[in-house]
């Protein structure tokens, strides 16, 4: 007997970003016991890269997954303000909630992915009409937004957001997080009694799609970053590091788009680094393995902020699957992961330190090979996307089984 599950996500390919790819890979890799439907907005992210549409709903089929694109407001400007983002988040949340109400007989379990926290609204609606609900928490959106300067800690919006998030977390049957540190942060922020509901489902990589055979030439000096070019990434120090990298042939390729692109292009122009830093822009996700295979070093720079202690970006697993040695910045989980696996070099997020780490790898091909080999082994054994999707499937089975037991277990009427 198959289980029908609905996944609600604010982003889904061909949109870019770590969560879009994570939700996609999870949905297509759930085993044959699950029929998966994804609810996602009209294509929007990064803003300005997709034409605006007024169609109420569009239906796609993606490797056996049915994707319903539900209309929402689509910001068109790069790095839109919070006021411009809110209609994008809120209209989609309401539209998804209405879909769940109108189709409540067609699914057995709902998973909503946050951020943004507004995806909790359709989850609350699903729970109210009696469906098991799993919240997939990828970061503490409110705390991160405060740390990155988007909102102030004492604003009414923050207070309302925390109240809403607490209600959502306490209403869900299970809470999935990407790391133990994030699980602890969720419990510390919203209540220790949530710990029993928290399950760790890490990020991972489709090891069938990401090659482990590098096509980079031995004398190549190509440093690559793939993914969101946003405020949580320490990309400006990486750009400035190119002033200090010893190899005259070294080029930093930034593959992706995001809110920080225009500002970072200005930094490159002011430093006269156009010949050393290349903005590749958005590319078809199918091209990412090819780009990584032809690179020499991968960058996974996270800002040094306590609010980002939990973060391990998807790109790190993709680099490792392609046997690409990595330079990482940040604290907490990403530092531990790079150090424990011997697949990367952790450094401080300042230009001189990043440049020194890059130089070390460029000048030591044997070290690069050893690190790449270790990274590929680790992700193949522990972070393959299919195995991780299997762990999520077990969470779905647990909550649906509990729901069925509650439905079919009635109090005894036996007088004996």
Secondary structure, 3 states (H helix, E strand, C coil): CCEEEEEECCCCCCCCCHHHHHHHHHHHHCCCCEEEEEEEECCCCCCCCCCCCCCCEEEEEECCEEEEEECCCCCCCCCCCHHHHHHHHHHHHHHHHHHHHHCHHHCCEEEEEECCHHHHHHHHHHHHCCCEEEEEECCCHHHHHHHCCCCCCCCHHHHHHHHHHHHHHHHCCEEEECCHHHHHHHHHHHCHHHHHHEEECCCCECCCCCCCCCCCCCCCCEEEEECCCCCCECHHHHHHHCCCCCCCCCEEEEECCCCCHHHHHHHHHHCCCCCCEEEEECCCHHHHHHHHHCCCEEEEEECCCHHHCCCCCHHHHHHHHCCCCEEEECCCHHHHHHHHHCCEEECCCCHHHHHHHHHHHHCCHHHHHHHHHHHHHHHHHHCEHHHHHHHHHHHHHHHHHHHHHHHHCCCCCCCC
